[in-house]
Amino acid sequence: MTVRIGRTLPPAAAPIPLSTVLRALPSCFRPENAEFLLEKEIKQKFGQPYCFLVSSGKAALTLILKALHKLYPDRDEVLIPAFTCYSVPAAIKRAGLQVKLCDTGSHSLDFDKEQLKKLIQADKKEKKILCVLVTHLFGCPADFTAIKQIVGEDIPLVEDAAQAMGTEINGRKIGSLGDVGFFSLGRGKALSTIEGGVIISKRPDLGTELNSLIKDLEIYTFSNKIKLVVKAIITTLLQHPVLFWFPKALPFLRLGETLYEDDFPLRRLSPVQRGLAKNWPIRLKKHQKTRKNNIIFWEKHLPEILSFIDSYRQSSNLIRLPVLARSKKERDVLCSRSERHGLGVMATYPTPINEIPEIAGEFSGRKFPNAQKLADCLMTLPVHEYMTEKDRLKILHLCNRTAIPSRV
């Protein structure tokens, strides 16, 4: 294996100021029941009466599903797109529920609406679907209005806005449109506290169930909090392109790998993470401005060998810009060359959900061709604030010389 030493772009980043990280250190000694304003700020920002802060985005989804299952105990299926983050089915299994898949649309990260209609129609007799997950992958908004029209009022809609915090569509805030929504505050998301998850909802019954679940969650121990601060300092320093080559070169970190893990902890957000969220609205706006400028560049200069996902144009708050290559071979060649040059162009999830080895047996060999196309051809371009004009031009040059001539 060749180790690259030199400037290397991470595929995504939401840098935390080092001063904020250092100021969070005393939070290790704060009691868990200290009063904080973060929930209040989030409630005001998103216009939701209920807000809960937990240890990760997948913990947030797990708790949402557990709360819904208490309200609808006869339903145990969660309907999701067949191409999405592996943390989604992991959270569903962690909640003790079943994964139900719908293919994506052509050239889309959203549901295939015709297939969705059939699945919802079939469920009118069975009544097994607990909820439908409306997924805003990479920050690309799903067509919430169309999904709502298909699903109707009987099945709750959960917004997976893990990668879309701060995105608005026609003045409506993503994450606040459904019965309940959640955001991730993990490394490389729209906003980062290294680890963390946010749940927001307008429903009193869900708010009551979630409050009951969350008050009994374990808390971060003192050693957990020290580890968080150390992780925050290391991440802040090493995700900079000047140093990112170093963690990339350490195989045990498994950076860039997609893992299915359903044994993650469920904890309340710690005082350290609350400290790392300091000035979050200002930081989020700064991230958005930079991402928008980089997206505008690609709107003007995207090479012919790549094409945009249909829904990307509705958002300027993408954490990574998803584009489709013309073939798996061309995608893989481009990503391999990007790896050698440290340009941050990455393939995404390697398989559709039905082919994740740990759960593939549950889908009886079913195929989802559009989701498979995404697994084969989708890649992302970095749009974070570490990107420079020189980086963009290097990526453009790399794309233009990667075209593989088609054979007649």
MOZIGI-V64321 format. One record per residue. PHI is phi in radians with two decimals (999 if undefined). NEAR is the number of other ideal C-beta (glycine too) atoms within 10 Angstrom. Layout:
# MOZIGI-V64321
PHI|NEAR, PHI|NEAR
This chain:
# MOZIGI-V64321
999|4, -1.47|6, -1.71|10, -1.50|14, -2.08|10, 2.48|10, -0.91|18, -2.43|22, -1.42|27, -1.26|24, -1.17|22, -2.61|23, -2.84|26, -2.36|23, -1.00|19, -1.73|24, -0.97|13, -1.03|12, -1.08|10, -1.16|19, -1.08|24, -1.17|14, -1.22|13, -1.36|26, -0.98|16, -1.09|12, -1.11|19, -1.02|19, -1.77|9, -1.39|15, -1.23|7, -1.17|11, -1.64|7, -1.11|9, -1.44|5, -2.31|15, -1.75|9, -1.07|19, -1.03|16, -1.08|11, -1.09|14, -1.19|22, -1.00|14, -1.16|12, -1.10|17, -1.83|20, 1.10|11, -2.11|20, -1.36|11, -2.15|18, -2.54|20, -2.32|26, -2.04|22, -2.33|28, -1.37|25, -2.89|23, -1.13|28, -1.25|26, -1.14|27, -1.04|30, -1.12|28, -1.00|27, -1.19|25, -1.02|31, -1.17|23, -1.08|19, -1.14|25, -1.09|25, -1.15|19, -1.17|15, -1.38|14, -2.24|16, -1.14|9, -1.49|8, -1.88|20, -2.47|17, -1.94|19, -2.01|27, -1.56|23, -2.36|24, -1.13|30, -1.28|28, -2.21|26, -2.89|23, -1.09|22, -1.09|20, -1.13|25, -1.18|22, -1.09|24, -1.08|23, -1.18|30, -1.08|26, -1.17|19, -1.08|21, -1.46|22, 1.40|11, -2.03|21, -1.86|18, -1.55|21, -2.09|21, -1.94|23, -2.24|24, -1.12|24, -1.46|27, -1.30|19, -1.17|10, 1.07|14, -2.50|20, -1.65|26, -1.54|24, -1.07|29, -1.25|21, -1.12|15, -1.17|12, -1.16|17, -1.07|21, -1.00|15, -1.13|12, -1.17|20, -1.20|19, -1.10|10, -1.12|11, -1.37|19, -1.10|11, -1.55|7, -1.34|9, 0.89|13, -1.87|15, -1.34|23, -1.31|25, -2.86|24, -1.95|28, -1.63|25, -1.55|26, -1.87|27, -1.80|30, -1.20|29, 1.10|25, 1.72|30, -1.31|26, -1.20|27, -1.26|26, -1.45|19, -1.05|18, -1.06|12, -1.14|13, -1.12|21, -1.08|15, -1.12|11, -1.30|19, -1.34|23, 1.40|10, -1.71|7, -1.41|11, -1.96|20, -1.10|20, -1.88|19, -1.86|27, -1.59|25, -1.51|30, -1.84|30, -0.92|32, -1.89|26, -2.34|30, -1.08|31, 1.66|24, -1.31|23, -2.21|16, -2.18|18, 0.91|7, 1.41|5, -1.77|14, -1.44|19, -1.02|29, 1.79|27, -1.91|18, -1.53|21, -1.61|25, -1.16|18, -2.77|29, -2.47|29, -2.55|28, -2.17|28, -1.81|30, -1.96|28, -1.30|20, -1.05|19, 1.49|17, -1.49|23, -1.05|26, -2.48|23, -2.16|28, -2.15|30, 1.30|22, -2.35|27, 2.66|29, -2.56|29, -2.18|27, -2.01|28, -2.27|27, -2.75|26, -1.87|17, -1.57|19, -1.07|10, -1.15|13, -1.18|21, -1.02|20, -1.15|14, -1.15|20, -1.14|25, -1.06|13, -1.11|12, -1.23|18, -1.32|20, -1.16|9, -1.69|9, -1.23|16, -1.21|11, -1.91|15, -1.20|22, -1.29|11, -1.02|9, -1.15|9, -1.03|17, -1.22|23, -1.10|14, -1.05|16, -1.08|26, -1.11|20, -1.08|12, -1.08|15, -1.15|26, -1.13|17, -1.10|14, -1.10|20, -1.05|20, -1.37|14, -1.50|16, -1.42|23, -1.15|16, -0.95|21, -1.13|12, -2.03|14, -1.11|23, -1.06|17, -1.21|14, -1.12|15, -1.07|19, -1.46|15, -1.69|10, -1.10|10, -1.22|5, -1.31|12, 0.97|9, -1.12|13, 1.54|12, -1.50|8, -1.79|14, -2.02|8, -1.76|15, -2.37|11, -1.99|17, -2.01|7, -1.32|15, -1.34|13, -2.00|21, -2.35|21, -1.35|18, -1.06|29, -1.57|25, -1.02|22, -1.10|28, -1.15|27, -1.09|21, -1.13|25, -1.22|28, -1.53|25, -0.95|17, 1.04|10, -1.06|22, -1.10|14, -1.18|9, -1.10|18, -1.09|17, -1.11|12, -1.11|14, -1.02|24, -1.07|21, -1.07|12, -1.13|15, -1.06|27, -1.07|15, -1.09|13, -1.20|21, -1.13|20, -1.05|12, -1.02|19, -1.26|19, -1.06|12, -1.52|6, -2.21|13, -1.04|16, -1.10|18, -1.11|9, -1.32|19, -2.09|20, -2.43|14, -1.36|17, -1.22|21, -0.93|15, -1.55|22, -1.10|20, -1.15|12, -1.40|17, -2.41|22, -1.91|19, -2.05|26, -1.31|28, -1.41|29, -2.59|25, -1.58|25, -1.40|21, -2.39|22, -1.84|18, -1.43|24, -1.31|15, -2.72|14, -1.09|15, -1.07|12, -1.15|19, -1.05|23, -1.15|15, -1.12|15, -1.12|25, -1.17|18, -1.13|12, -1.19|15, -1.07|24, -1.04|17, -1.16|10, -1.75|18, 1.16|19, -1.78|26, 1.35|25, -1.39|25, -2.34|19, -1.22|22, -1.87|21, -1.32|17, -1.28|12, -2.48|18, -1.17|27, -1.04|26, -1.20|23, -1.93|16, -1.13|19, -0.93|8, -1.16|13, -2.24|19, -1.01|15, -1.12|9, -1.41|16, -1.95|18, 0.88|7, 1.27|7, -1.10|12, -2.01|12, -2.31|23, -1.07|13, -1.21|21, -1.13|25, -1.13|19, -1.06|18, -1.12|25, -1.06|20, -1.41|18, -2.10|21, -1.37|22, -2.60|22, -2.24|20, -1.82|27, -1.21|26, -2.33|29, -1.38|22, -1.34|16, -1.38|18, -1.19|22, -2.02|12, -1.02|9, -1.10|9, -1.07|19, -1.07|18, -1.17|12, -1.13|16, -1.12|24, -1.06|16, -1.10|13, -1.07|17, -1.10|24, -1.18|12, -1.77|11, -1.73|20, -0.93|15, -1.75|13, -1.01|5, -1.35|8, -1.70|4, -1.48|3
